[in-house]
Amino acid sequence: MNQMQLLLTSGRMREADRRAIAAGTPGFTLMLRAAEAVAEAAARMLQPDGRVLVLCGPGNNGGDGFVVARLLANRGFQVDVAGLTSVAELSGDAAQAEHLWGEEVRPLDEADPGAVDLVVDALFGTGLARDLGGPVADAIGRVNAAGTPVLAIDIPSGVDADTGAIRGAAVRATRTVTFACRKPGHVLYPGRALAGEVELADIGVSCAEIEGSVLIANAPDLWLPAFPRLDPAGHKYDRGHALVVSGGPAHTGAARLAARGALRAGAGLVSVVTSARALAVHAAHLTAIMMRVCDDPDEFSDLLTDDRFNALALGPALGVGEATRRWVEAALEADRATVLDADALTSFAGEAEVFAALTRAPRENPVVLTPHEGEFNRLLAGPGEGSDEAKAIAARPSKLDRALGLAAFTGAVVVLKGADTVIADPEGRAAINENGSPYLGTAGSGDVLAGIVLGLMAQGMPGFDAACCGVWLHAEAGARFGPGLIAEDLPDLLPAVLRDLLG
């Protein structure tokens, strides 16, 4: 896996730095290498006689800034430096870096970001552990208001490297140069929007050997080895038979969207499970997708004695209430690869322990949950007593930690949807999606995603791989269509996406 795809939390990044230093590379050497990469990026953003303002904080991020200032001055740029603390208060590598600069350091409140061509943000990096206020927040406000291009070192100051959250105030960067590996805050919102274009610099620190490095940016090389390939001598029954359970006569469209997503994703056969009352509605719309009549969960259980039905999806427009709970119970008892979305989750609002008891039961096949934030919160902290553990998971400030918490709690793969969809599994692996599009924010889009994941699992793709692949394919299809996208468009965009992906 390439370095660009790996993501390290701030704590694990410190451990990577520590190991590099312990192996014989001095910390100041790492600082010099980092500064060289930043200075090179800055030079590309400037005209030959450009003016630069470098804002330096009290730690190693500020140390990087002092070295960048010297390197840019040596290249003939006009450089001013402003510091958050006095030079006398600096220590360690940061003090050595300031000595290398060797010229005036203005107080931060004298910095004028509107009078230069580029601001280099070296105030705070990945080690930030508090909210910013006072003079530093004022300075950040002036930087953002000036409209001058900003190059951030490591991560924009004020962005939490682990969560992407804004800690009081945050710099809005044009470009960010980070080192060794990206951090979760580069790909989780709002940090992603504040980082601008992120450039990764190799400074001789390896991320790959860090224990617990199981956080990745979602990309095809993660799941493509597990993608189902067609056997030249195969047939449709080799590719699975997926079932999508439909709501009543007035709520059938969501199931059809999911079913079409499953079929386009490659499932050999797809059937909609419908009540007799809704049969005519579906029959008026479906062709390649078949229908199976079941009027209650008991009939559904009988249907599932046929093990050719190997993948199930429940939830889209199924209705909220006891009836849906019984459908979910029947599906999980049958132990098929299962996607639970929307109403299948909300029907257990505030009763996450009851739900988790069902999903954690010993089983051979994966369960994938696909909530958006609202469904996530209703399940874990909705009306009802709930458990302290469930409510604590819902209250976690990081989207990544919330997804990982629900995955561990339920024993299921979790797709916590949004512009920065997080896919997490119970073993602690997680992937953050990056190719999303705002055009996917349209009714029925999530139903299609549930169907795509279903279709991949019907073909035998493992749950985490199918979830990561499905999210990426869904996002890629939406991005390709662009303005005017509606959910019905998404399944028919998949063939072109798959052709390009598979070659």
Secondary structure, DSSP 4 states (H G I P E B T S, - for coil): --TTTBB--HHHHHHHHHHHHHTT--HHHHHHHHHHHHHHHHHHTS-TT-EEEEEE-SSHHHHHHHHHHHHHHHTT-EEEEEESS-GGG--HHHHHHHHHH-S--EEGGG--GGGSSEEEEES--TT--S---HHHHHHHHHHHHH---EEEESS-TTB-TTT--B-S-----SEEEEESSB-HHHHSTTHHHHH-EEEEE--S---TTSTT--EEE--HHHHGGGS----TT--GGGG-EEEEE---TTS-HHHHHHHHHHHHTT-SEEEEEE-GGGHHHHHTT-SSSEEEE-SSHHHHHHHTTSTTEEEEEE-TT--SSHHHHHHHHHHHHHT-EEEE-THHHHTTTT-HHHHHHHHTS--SS-EEE---HHHHHHHHHSSS---HHHHHHHT-S-HHHHHHHHHHHHTSEEEE-STT-EEE-TTS-EEE-----GGG-STTHHHHHHHHHHHHHHTT--HHHHHHHHHHHHHHHHHHH-TT--TTHHHHHHHHHHHHHH-
